[in-house]
Amino acid sequence: MQKSQVRYAAIINPIAGGGRALRGWRALREIIHRTGELEEYYTEYPGHATEVARVLTRKSYTMAIAVGGDGTIHEVINGLMEENGDGHYVGPLFATLPLGRGNDFARTFQLAMDPGEAWAYQTNGRVKGRLIDIGRVEPDQGAGSYFVNMCGAGFDADSAAVANRLPRGLGGALPYVVGVLVNFIRLRNRALEVRLRGAERVSAFSPPGWAPAGPDLDGNLVLSDAFLLTSIGIGKYLGGGMMLLPHADPTDGMLDVMVARRVGRARLLRILPGIFRGEHLGEPEVSYYRAREVEILAPENTHIHADGDPVGTGGATVRVIPKVLPVAF
């Protein structure tokens, strides 16, 4: 393809990763510009990347590049999907330069954290145009949202709510770790009912007092208890490297679901280190499933997050849109 035929739209979050995104972009922009026409859009406020991404399909770009972290990716993909709708996609190929504080999306796809290496991999043509799944969460109270890492209720959503209020300049997993510590102090196990449609069990222990209640009359698997958290996802990671869903495959057309029943502080301290290595699935409080749709019934004050951003409260319905977004990796 000739240079004149390739059109890039880069959406840059200049404060992502404490300014790392801006520095990384400046180092690469001339390299990218030499291979095609390039237009740059710099975000100025939360939600701006979504607004920009909504119009990209109308301008016939070849590739949309999200320059930043998981928050930037989340906003860009929401803009692309909102413009296209659930059942089809006619927008640009999606690419990313992982220059944020967490980069969990990049971890799932094993993209290099060095932006130059990540760009070289995404433009070498080996896997260009692969289609990945997108998740959609509809909370009882709040706007619906697409997601590419995971959504959830309970401890992870409460921690994300705290992390989201911290300064954006903090890097790595630190904001989410702070959120974890705050919610560890005020530990809540929430009474939830989780309904899994089209479910299959990956791993589930049956300690005393714990058993799935389903299937119900509609054939759904029903889990009901006081849960520490319920995590539902497309990708493996959240919070700067916590491997909550180690079996997740963004191309299998399924949602991975991990539920952790009630634990106390001492027990949680023993479990937390293993989450970064995906070793928590061996704990008796943890069960892991795959499903095509998940419904969470929860009290009104329950936080719901999507890719680490608070999106509403109460319960939620979560579904997967299989193989809809073309990516360059």
C-alpha positions in Angstrom: 0.0 0.0 0.0 1.4 3.4 -1.0 1.9 6.0 1.7 -0.8 8.3 0.3 -3.3 5.5 0.8 -2.6 5.0 4.5 -4.3 7.4 6.8 -3.6 7.4 10.6 -5.6 9.1 13.3 -3.7 9.2 16.6 -5.7 10.0 19.7 -3.2 11.1 22.3 -3.8 11.5 26.1 -0.9 13.8 26.9 -1.1 13.2 30.7 -1.4 9.4 30.6 1.3 7.7 32.5 2.4 10.9 34.2 3.3 12.4 30.8 4.9 9.2 29.4 2.4 9.1 26.7 3.3 12.5 25.3 7.0 11.7 25.5 6.6 8.4 23.8 4.4 9.9 21.1 6.9 12.6 20.3 9.6 10.0 19.8 7.5 8.0 17.4 5.3 10.5 15.5 7.9 11.1 12.7 8.4 7.4 12.2 4.7 6.9 11.8 4.3 9.9 9.6 6.8 8.6 7.2 4.6 5.6 6.4 1.3 7.4 5.8 -0.8 10.5 6.3 -1.1 11.4 10.0 -3.6 13.5 11.9 -3.2 14.0 15.7 -5.9 14.6 18.2 -4.9 15.6 21.8 -7.4 14.9 24.5 -8.3 17.7 26.9 -10.8 16.3 29.4 -12.3 12.9 30.4 -14.5 11.6 27.7 -12.8 13.6 24.9 -11.2 10.5 23.3 -14.7 9.0 22.9 -16.0 12.2 21.2 -13.1 12.2 18.8 -13.4 8.4 18.0 -17.0 8.8 17.1 -16.2 10.7 14.0 -13.2 8.7 12.8 -15.3 6.3 10.6 -16.7 9.2 8.7 -13.2 10.3 7.6 -12.0 7.1 6.1 -9.0 6.5 8.3 -7.0 3.3 7.8 -6.0 3.0 11.5 -7.0 4.6 14.8 -4.1 4.7 17.3 -4.9 5.1 21.0 -1.8 6.6 22.6 -2.1 6.2 26.4 -3.2 3.6 28.9 -6.3 1.6 29.5 -8.5 4.6 30.1 -7.6 6.1 26.7 -8.2 2.7 25.0 -11.6 2.4 26.9 -12.7 5.8 25.6 -11.5 5.3 22.0 -13.2 1.9 21.7 -16.4 3.2 23.2 -16.4 6.0 20.6 -15.8 3.6 17.7 -18.4 1.1 18.9 -21.1 3.8 19.6 -20.7 5.1 16.1 -20.9 1.6 14.5 -23.4 -0.2 16.7 -23.2 -3.7 18.1 -23.8 -5.9 15.1 -21.3 -4.6 12.6 -18.1 -2.5 12.4 -17.0 -0.4 9.4 -14.4 1.8 11.1 -10.6 1.9 11.1 -8.3 -0.8 12.3 -7.5 -0.3 16.0 -3.9 0.0 17.3 -2.4 1.2 20.5 0.8 2.5 22.0 0.8 1.3 25.6 2.0 4.4 27.4 -0.4 4.6 30.4 -0.1 3.7 34.1 -1.6 0.2 33.9 -1.5 -1.1 30.3 -3.7 -4.2 31.1 -5.1 -4.4 27.6 -1.6 -4.6 26.2 -0.7 -7.3 28.7 -3.5 -9.5 27.5 -2.2 -9.4 24.0 1.4 -9.6 25.1 2.3 -6.3 23.4 5.7 -4.9 24.3 5.6 -2.1 26.8 8.3 -0.3 24.7 6.2 1.9 22.3 8.7 1.4 19.4 8.5 -2.3 19.7 4.8 -2.3 20.1 4.4 -0.2 16.9 6.8 -2.4 14.9 4.8 -5.4 15.9 1.4 -3.9 14.9 2.6 -2.8 11.5 4.5 -5.9 10.4 1.4 -7.5 8.8 1.6 -10.9 10.6 -1.7 -10.7 12.4 -3.1 -7.5 11.0 -6.9 -7.3 11.0 -7.6 -10.0 13.6 -11.1 -9.6 15.1 -11.6 -9.5 18.9 -14.6 -9.6 21.2 -16.0 -6.6 22.9 -18.0 -6.6 26.1 -21.0 -4.5 26.9 -22.3 -3.7 30.5 -25.6 -2.1 31.3 -25.9 -1.0 34.9 -29.3 -0.6 36.6 -28.3 3.1 37.3 -25.9 4.8 34.9 -25.0 4.8 31.3 -24.1 1.6 29.5 -20.5 1.1 28.5 -18.4 -1.1 26.2 -15.2 -2.7 27.7 -12.2 -4.7 26.5 -10.6 -5.7 29.8 -13.3 -6.4 32.3 -16.2 -5.1 34.3 -17.4 -6.1 37.7 -19.1 -5.5 41.1 -17.7 -5.7 44.6 -14.1 -5.3 45.8 -12.6 -4.6 42.4 -15.3 -2.0 41.5 -14.9 -0.3 44.9 -11.1 -0.3 44.5 -11.5 1.2 41.0 -13.8 3.9 42.3 -11.0 5.0 44.8 -8.3 4.7 42.1 -10.2 6.8 39.7 -10.3 9.7 42.2 -6.5 9.7 42.6 -4.2 12.0 40.5 -3.7 10.8 37.0 0.1 11.3 37.3 0.5 8.3 39.5 2.0 5.4 37.5 1.8 1.7 37.2 -0.4 -0.3 39.6 -0.1 2.3 42.4 -3.6 3.9 42.1 -5.3 0.5 42.1 -3.1 -0.7 45.0 -4.2 2.4 47.0 -7.8 1.5 46.1 -7.3 -2.1 47.3 -5.8 -0.9 50.6 -8.6 1.6 51.3 -11.2 -1.1 50.6 -9.3 -3.7 52.6 -9.7 -1.4 55.6 -13.4 -1.1 55.1 -13.9 -4.6 53.7 -17.4 -5.4 52.4 -18.7 -8.7 51.2 -21.9 -7.8 49.2 -25.0 -10.0 48.9 -25.3 -10.6 45.2 -27.1 -13.0 42.9 -25.2 -13.8 39.7 -27.1 -15.4 36.8 -25.0 -17.0 34.0 -26.6 -17.7 30.7 -24.9 -20.3 28.4 -22.5 -21.1 31.2 -19.7 -23.7 31.5 -17.7 -24.2 34.6 -13.9 -23.9 34.4 -13.1 -24.4 38.1 -15.3 -24.3 41.2 -14.7 -25.7 44.6 -17.5 -26.7 46.9 -16.5 -25.9 50.5 -19.1 -26.2 53.3 -21.9 -23.8 52.8 -21.3 -23.0 49.2 -23.0 -24.4 46.1 -24.5 -23.0 42.9 -28.3 -22.7 43.2 -28.9 -23.2 39.5 -30.0 -24.0 36.9 -33.2 -22.0 37.2 -36.3 -22.5 35.2 -34.7 -20.7 32.2 -31.6 -22.9 32.3 -29.4 -20.2 33.9 -26.7 -21.1 36.4 -27.5 -19.0 39.5 -24.9 -18.1 42.2 -26.2 -16.5 45.3 -24.0 -15.5 48.4 -22.1 -12.7 50.0 -19.4 -12.1 47.5 -16.1 -10.3 47.8 -16.2 -9.6 44.1 -17.6 -10.6 40.7 -15.3 -10.0 37.7 -16.5 -10.5 34.2 -14.2 -10.0 31.2 -12.8 -10.2 27.8 -9.2 -9.7 28.9 -7.0 -11.2 31.6 -5.9 -8.2 33.6 -7.1 -5.3 35.7 -5.4 -2.8 38.0 -1.9 -2.7 36.6 -1.2 -6.4 36.3 -3.7 -8.3 38.5 -4.5 -11.4 36.5 -8.1 -11.8 37.7 -9.2 -13.8 34.6 -6.2 -16.0 33.6 -8.1 -18.1 31.1 -9.7 -15.2 29.2 -9.4 -15.3 25.4 -10.5 -12.1 23.6 -11.4 -14.1 20.5 -13.5 -17.0 21.9 -16.9 -15.3 21.9 -17.4 -15.9 25.7 -17.2 -13.9 28.9 -14.9 -15.2 31.6 -16.5 -14.9 35.0 -14.7 -15.2 38.4 -16.6 -14.9 41.7 -15.0 -14.9 45.1 -17.2 -15.6 48.1 -16.9 -13.9 51.4 -13.5 -13.6 53.0 -12.1 -11.8 56.0 -9.1 -9.5 56.1 -6.6 -12.1 57.2 -7.6 -14.5 54.5 -7.6 -11.8 51.9 -4.1 -10.8 52.7 -3.0 -14.4 52.0 -4.9 -14.5 48.6 -3.9 -11.1 47.2 -0.3 -11.8 46.2 -1.3 -14.8 44.1 -3.7 -12.7 42.0 -0.9 -11.1 40.1 0.2 -14.6 39.0 -3.4 -15.9 38.4 -2.9 -18.4 41.3 -6.1 -17.5 43.1 -8.1 -20.0 41.1 -6.8 -22.7 43.5 -8.4 -21.0 46.5 -11.6 -22.6 47.9 -13.5 -19.3 47.9 -13.0 -18.8 44.2 -15.1 -20.2 41.3 -14.5 -19.6 37.6 -16.9 -19.9 34.7 -17.5 -18.9 31.1 -20.9 -17.5 29.9 -22.4 -15.7 27.0 -24.4 -13.3 29.2 -24.3 -12.4 32.9 -26.9 -10.7 35.1 -25.9 -9.3 38.5 -28.7 -8.6 41.0 -27.3 -6.2 43.6 -28.2 -3.5 46.2 -28.6 0.0 44.8 -25.3 1.2 46.4 -23.2 -1.5 44.7 -20.5 0.0 42.4 -20.2 -1.2 38.8 -17.0 -0.6 36.8 -16.0 -1.1 33.2 -12.2 -1.2 32.5 -11.6 0.4 35.8 -13.9 3.3 35.3 -17.0 3.6 37.4 -20.1 3.4 35.1 -23.0 3.1 37.5 -24.5 1.4 40.5 -26.9 -1.4 41.5 -27.0 -4.5 39.4 -26.0 -4.9 35.8 -26.4 -7.0 32.6 -23.3 -8.0 30.8 -23.0 -9.5 27.3 -20.3 -10.2 24.7 -20.2 -9.0 21.1 -18.1 -11.7 19.4 -15.3 -10.9 17.0 -16.4 -7.3 16.1 -13.3 -5.1 16.4 -10.4 -5.4 13.9 -7.1 -4.9 15.7 -3.5 -4.6 14.3 -2.0 -7.2 16.7 
